[in-house]
Amino acid sequence: MKVNILVWLIILTACVLFIVFYIEKENTALDPLNEEIKENGELPEELHPIVEEKKNQLVEQAEEQGIPIIITEGFRTVARQDELYQQGRSEDGDIVTYAEGGESYHNYGLAIDFALQNENGRAVWDMSYDGNGNGESDWMEIVDIAKELGFEWGGDWARFKDYPHLQMDFGLSIYELKRGKRPEDPVSD
């Protein structure tokens, strides 16, 4: 009886070790953020064409409602993402992101950040600001337009609220994007 238990423990331990080492090997082999893949340029370098088009429509439709906006960030490099991640941690400032390099939709050209623009041309992040004087929050008017255009709003997230953030994930997770999966490019179809 003791021998059977010992044999099963050895088999179980071997299986667990195999699974742990296999997963670690696969994660290393599939990680597109390693230097080789970065050098091969497999990460995008600009906004996805659909995100670019929808961003331009957002700016235009906002302007039509008397709400000038500024796109403060679009495509973001992995290095820039890492800089932002350090803010509020090892660098001065408030924490502005919980996503390290490669963990943000910005790194794949699928996200933008915006701010309102006041009458002096300055960026405004005041969500209650009503620059067009219609009695409604300009911020939420922009969010409504963005959602109609197909953007997801970071203000709807359960954990970290990212109010200036808009993204189109095309049904792809960060896990899939990190492993090289990309949304279809309408120009090449």
C-alpha positions as CSV (number, residue, x, y, z in Angstrom):
1,M,0.0,0.0,0.0
2,K,2.8,2.5,0.9
3,V,4.6,1.6,-2.3
4,N,1.5,2.4,-4.4
5,I,1.1,5.8,-2.7
6,L,4.8,6.5,-3.3
7,V,4.6,5.5,-6.9
8,W,1.5,7.8,-7.5
9,L,3.2,10.7,-5.7
10,I,6.3,10.3,-8.0
11,I,4.1,10.1,-11.1
12,L,2.1,13.1,-10.0
13,T,5.2,15.1,-9.2
14,A,6.7,14.2,-12.6
15,C,3.5,15.3,-14.4
16,V,3.4,18.7,-12.5
17,L,7.1,19.3,-13.3
18,F,6.6,18.5,-17.0
19,I,3.6,20.8,-17.2
20,V,5.4,23.7,-15.4
21,F,8.5,23.4,-17.6
22,Y,6.5,22.9,-20.8
23,I,4.4,26.1,-20.1
24,E,7.5,28.1,-19.3
25,K,9.2,26.9,-22.5
26,E,6.1,27.8,-24.6
27,N,5.7,31.2,-23.0
28,T,9.4,32.0,-23.8
29,A,9.1,30.7,-27.3
30,L,5.8,32.6,-28.0
31,D,6.7,35.9,-26.4
32,P,6.8,38.4,-29.3
33,L,8.3,41.1,-27.1
34,N,11.6,39.5,-27.1
35,E,14.5,41.3,-28.8
36,E,14.5,39.1,-32.0
37,I,10.8,39.9,-32.8
38,K,11.2,43.6,-31.9
39,E,14.1,43.8,-34.3
40,N,12.1,42.1,-37.0
41,G,9.5,44.8,-36.7
42,E,6.5,42.6,-36.1
43,L,4.9,45.1,-33.7
44,P,2.9,47.8,-35.4
45,E,4.3,51.3,-35.7
46,E,1.1,53.3,-36.1
47,L,-2.6,53.2,-35.4
48,H,-4.6,50.4,-37.1
49,P,-6.3,51.9,-40.2
50,I,-9.8,51.4,-38.8
51,V,-8.8,53.0,-35.5
52,E,-7.2,55.9,-37.4
53,E,-10.4,56.4,-39.4
54,K,-12.7,56.2,-36.4
55,K,-10.4,58.6,-34.5
56,N,-10.7,61.2,-37.3
57,Q,-14.5,60.7,-37.3
58,L,-14.6,61.2,-33.6
59,V,-12.7,64.5,-33.8
60,E,-14.9,65.6,-36.7
61,Q,-18.2,64.7,-35.0
62,A,-17.1,66.3,-31.7
63,E,-16.3,69.5,-33.6
64,E,-19.8,69.4,-35.2
65,Q,-21.2,69.4,-31.7
66,G,-19.0,72.4,-30.7
67,I,-16.6,70.3,-28.7
68,P,-13.0,70.6,-29.8
69,I,-10.9,67.6,-28.6
70,I,-7.2,66.7,-28.6
71,I,-5.9,63.2,-29.2
72,T,-3.2,63.1,-26.6
73,E,-1.9,59.6,-27.4
74,G,-2.4,57.1,-30.1
75,F,0.1,54.4,-31.0
76,R,2.6,54.0,-28.2
77,T,5.9,52.1,-28.3
78,V,6.7,49.5,-25.7
79,A,9.4,51.8,-24.4
80,R,7.0,54.7,-24.0
81,Q,4.5,52.3,-22.2
82,D,7.3,51.3,-19.8
83,E,8.1,55.0,-19.1
84,L,4.4,55.6,-18.3
85,Y,4.3,52.5,-16.1
86,Q,7.2,53.8,-14.1
87,Q,5.4,57.1,-13.4
88,G,4.1,57.0,-9.8
89,R,6.3,54.0,-9.0
90,S,10.0,54.6,-9.6
91,E,9.5,58.0,-11.2
92,D,7.7,61.2,-9.9
93,G,4.0,61.7,-10.7
94,D,0.7,59.9,-10.3
95,I,0.2,56.4,-11.5
96,V,-1.4,56.7,-14.9
97,T,-1.4,53.1,-16.1
98,Y,-1.2,49.5,-14.8
99,A,-0.1,48.2,-18.1
100,E,3.6,47.6,-18.7
101,G,5.1,47.6,-22.2
102,G,3.3,45.1,-24.4
103,E,0.3,45.0,-22.1
104,S,-1.6,48.0,-23.6
105,Y,-3.7,48.2,-26.7
106,H,-1.8,51.4,-27.5
107,N,1.2,49.2,-28.2
108,Y,-0.7,47.5,-31.0
109,G,-2.2,50.6,-32.5
110,L,-5.6,49.9,-31.2
111,A,-6.1,52.7,-28.7
112,I,-6.2,56.4,-28.3
113,D,-6.4,58.9,-25.4
114,F,-8.2,62.2,-25.6
115,A,-8.8,65.4,-23.8
116,L,-11.2,68.3,-24.3
117,Q,-9.8,71.6,-25.6
118,N,-11.0,74.8,-23.9
119,E,-11.5,78.2,-25.5
120,N,-7.8,79.0,-24.8
121,G,-6.6,75.9,-26.7
122,R,-5.5,74.1,-23.5
123,A,-6.2,70.5,-22.7
124,V,-9.0,69.9,-20.2
125,W,-9.6,66.6,-18.4
126,D,-12.5,67.9,-16.4
127,M,-15.3,65.4,-16.9
128,S,-18.0,68.0,-15.9
129,Y,-16.7,70.7,-18.3
130,D,-19.5,72.1,-20.6
131,G,-17.6,74.2,-23.2
132,N,-20.4,74.1,-25.7
133,G,-22.9,75.3,-23.2
134,N,-25.7,72.8,-23.8
135,G,-26.0,71.7,-20.2
136,E,-24.3,68.4,-20.7
137,S,-20.9,67.1,-19.9
138,D,-18.7,67.5,-23.0
139,W,-16.7,64.5,-21.8
140,M,-19.7,62.2,-21.8
141,E,-20.9,63.6,-25.1
142,I,-17.5,62.5,-26.6
143,V,-17.8,59.1,-24.9
144,D,-21.2,58.6,-26.5
145,I,-19.9,59.5,-29.9
146,A,-16.9,57.2,-29.4
147,K,-19.1,54.3,-28.4
148,E,-21.3,54.8,-31.5
149,L,-18.2,54.6,-33.6
150,G,-17.2,51.3,-32.0
151,F,-14.8,52.3,-29.3
152,E,-14.7,50.8,-25.8
153,W,-14.3,53.4,-23.1
154,G,-11.8,52.9,-20.2
155,G,-14.3,54.6,-17.9
156,D,-16.5,51.5,-18.1
157,W,-13.8,49.2,-16.7
158,A,-14.5,47.6,-13.4
159,R,-11.0,47.9,-11.9
160,F,-8.8,50.8,-13.1
161,K,-10.9,53.6,-14.6
162,D,-9.0,55.1,-17.5
163,Y,-11.3,58.0,-18.4
164,P,-9.4,59.4,-21.4
165,H,-8.8,56.0,-23.0
166,L,-10.7,54.6,-26.0
167,Q,-9.8,51.3,-27.7
168,M,-10.9,48.9,-30.4
169,D,-9.8,45.4,-29.5
170,F,-11.4,43.6,-32.5
171,G,-12.1,40.7,-30.2
172,L,-8.4,40.1,-29.5
173,S,-6.9,39.8,-26.1
174,I,-3.5,41.2,-25.1
175,Y,-2.4,37.6,-24.8
176,E,-3.3,37.0,-28.4
177,L,-1.7,40.3,-29.6
178,K,1.5,39.4,-27.7
179,R,1.6,36.2,-29.6
180,G,1.4,37.9,-33.0
181,K,-2.3,37.8,-33.8
182,R,-3.5,41.0,-35.4
183,P,-6.8,42.4,-36.6
184,E,-7.4,42.2,-40.3
185,D,-6.1,45.2,-42.3
186,P,-9.0,46.5,-44.5
187,V,-6.5,47.9,-47.0
188,S,-5.0,44.5,-47.7
189,D,-8.3,42.7,-48.0
